[in-house]
Amino acid sequence: MPGATESAKLAAQAEEKLRSLIDGKLSDADKAALDRRMETALTLLPLLQPIADKHGIPVSQLIGIHVVETRGGENPMSRTSSAGATGPFQLTPAARKDYAPSAKYGTIVEADADSAAQYIKAAQAAGFTMPEAIGMTYIGGIRGVKNWGGGAANNIGENSLVYGPMFKYAIEQAESRASKYLNDIERPAKKAGSDAMQATFGGYEMPTIRTGLGAFLNPSEEEAAAARAGRMTAAEQARQSAYDAAMPAVEAQKKKKYEEAGYK
């Protein structure tokens, strides 16, 4: 077995070899197909983001692998590969055993995403840094991809290389579209909060004191500063209250979207 340094060297060689084979290799038709799948996979972002954060990996890698591996949008929960891989992240029985979820979740999507995240971490620990190379380990296995990079006979096979450009494109698209998707779906709650904050802040009037002579006394600087602070506190409380009140409907819409996409 190679040591850590040799292992990282093999991974670097595999990445360099892969790099020269994947750029510009997707046709417009292939990209369009992945884009259609991405629309389905993005519905899972509310479920996948906390898992990606938990393991310290980009959520785009989970989304990208899901899109390529399960042909998202084409029965994303029911496909079974020739190797016996099943589920939203196409885990084989051996992979499920080796990368079993470390936490309990409410859906198979979350449980399998936890396993996939641990697999990604294992690929990183093995020396892979390119997201598409990490994705390729799903096809050839961590050891297989490294051996292929080092020129070993038992490599991942040229046929598997068609997945390299797909992983690259899918991960890049997920990275560029994830934040916009979440912002769009949460916009109603954010707007409700913003409107409430503006209404509270804009409706505030600085108090004045009327003297017996009919003149008005303005508050001192200290009094004005305290009033402004109270005004901001009230406005922020109104924003948070309105946002919280709107979020149940937003969460229900998130769930409806991924269920309609085929994730039950």
N, C-alpha and C positions, 0 to 999 in steps of 0.2 A: 504494500500500500504506500503511495507517495506521501511524503510529509506535507505540512501545511504550505510551505513555500513552493514545493513542486506542484501541489494541487492548484494553487493560485496561478502558477505559470501556465499550466495546461488550460485553465479557464480563460486566461488572457489570450492564449493562442486560438482557442475556439472562437472567442469574440472577434478577433481580428479576421479570422477566416470567414465568419458569418457576415461581418460588416461589408466585405467586398462583394457579397452575393445578394444582399437584400435591397440595397438602395435602388429606387426607380424600377422595381420589378413588378409592381401591381398595375394592371390595366384599369381604365376608367370603369369598366363593368365590375371588376373585382372590388374597387373602392365603393361603388354604389351599393353593392351587395352588403359590404361591411357597414356602410352607413345605415342601411335599413335595419340591420341587426342591432346597431348601436342604439337606435331609438327605443327598442325593447329593453336592452340591458340597462339603459340609464334610469329606468323606473326603479331599479334596485338600489340606487344611490343612498336613499335614507337608511336602508338596512346595512349596506356595505361600509359606509363611511366610518361608523364607530368601530368596526372590526379592523379596518385599515389603520385607524388611529391607535387602537390597542396594541397592534403589532409593529407600529412605526414604519409602515410601508405606504406608498402612494396608492390611493384608491383606484387610480387609473390602471394600475397593473392588474388588480382584481377584475375590473370591468373588461379590460382588454383580453385577458385570458378567457373570461367567460364568453365573450363574443366569438372568439376564434374556436374555442374548444367545443362549445355546444351549439354553434350555429344559431346564436340568439335570434329569436323571432320565428324559429322553425321548431316548434314543440320544445322549448328550452329546458323543460324538466324531464322529458321522457326519452331522450336520445340515449342509445347504448352503443358504444364503439365496438370495433372488432376485438379490442383487448379486454372487453368487459367493463369498461369505465362507464359510470352512470352519474346522474345528478347534474346540478347546475354548474359544477366545476369539473365534471368528468373525472372523478376519482375512481381508481381501480380498488378492488378489495385490499391489495397490498398497501396502497397509498393511504387508504382509510385507517389501516392498522398502524402504519408508521407515523402518520400525521393526524391522529385522532383529535377532534376538537377538545380544547382545554377548558371550554366553558359551555354552559347549557344555553341554548337559544330557542326562540319560539318557532322557527321554521327550518326546513332542511336547507334553504338558501343560506341562512346565517351559519348553521353548523358546518356546511361544506365550505363556506367562505373562510371560516376559521381554520379549517384544515389546509385550504389553498394558501392562506396567508403564512402558515407555518412552513409550507413547502417553499414559498418564495424566500422566506428567511433562511432556510437551509441552503438554497441556491446561492444566496448572497454570501453565506458563511463559507461556501465552497469556492468563492472567488469570483463569481459572476457579478458584473456591474451593469451591463447593458440590459435594459428592460426586455428587449426582444430576445436576448439570449436566455434570460430567466424564463421567458415564455417557452422557448425551444426546449427547455429541460422537461416540460410537460410532455413533449413528444418523444424525446430520446432518453430521458432520465438524466440526472445530474452527472453520473459517471460516464454515461454514453456520450453526452455532448462534449465533455472534457476530453475523452479518449479520441473522439473524432477530430477535435482541434489539434491534438498532438499527433495525428496521423495513424492512430491505431486501426487495425483491421476491423475490429468490432465497433464500427462507427454507427451514426444514427441513420445513415442511408440518404442518398441524394434526393429521393422522393420526399422525404420529410422536410427538405429545405424550402419547399413551397410555403410552409407555414411561417418562415422567418419574416418575409415582407408583410404578411398578414398581421403578425404580432406587432411589428413596428408601427404599422398604420393604425391598428386598433387602439394601441396604448396612447399614441399621440392624439388621436381623436378624443378618446376618453378624457385625457388630460386637459384638452382645450375646451371641452363642452361640459364637464362636470359642474363647475361652479355656477355657470349660467343656468343649468337645469335646476339646481337647488334654489337659486335666487328666484327663478321664474315661478316655481311651485310655491315658494314661501312668500311671494310678493303680496298677496292679499293680507296676510297677518302683519307684515312689515308696514304696509300702507295704513292699516287700521291704527297701528301704534304711532306712526308719524302724524296722522291726522289728529289723533287725540293729544299728542304732545304740542302740536302747533296751536290747537284750539285753547289749550290751557295756558301756554306761554303768551300767545297773542292777546288773550283776553284779560291779561293782568294790568292793573293800573297802580302806579306808585301812589301810596297814600300821602295826603297832605293834611295839614292841621289849620283850621280856620280860627283866627284870633277874634277877640271881641271887637276889634277895630275894623274888621272886614278884610284884613290882609291875610295872605296865605304864607305859611312857613314851610319851606322845603325841608325834607329830612336831612340829617347830617350824613357825611360820607359813610360812617359806620352803619347807620340805619339803612342807607341805600344798598350797601353791600350785603347786609343781612337779608334785605328784602329780595335782592336779585338771587341770592343763594336759595331762599325759600321758594322763589318762583321756579328756578331750575329743578329743584327737588320735586315740586308738585307736578311739573311737566313730565319729568322722567317717570314718576309713579303712574301718571295717566297713560304714558306710552306703554309701559310694561303691562299694565292692567288690560289695555285694549289688545295688545299682542297676545297675551295669554288667553284671553277670551276667544280670539280668532283661531288659535292653534289647533283645537280639537277638529275643526272642520278641515284644516290643512292636512293634519295627520290622516284623517279619513280619506282625503283625496289622494294622498300618497299611496295608501294601501289599495285603494280602488284602481289606481294606475297599474301597479305591478300585478294585481290579480287579473285585470283585463288583458295584460300582456302575456298571460299564461302561467304565472307563478302562483300556485295555490298553497 
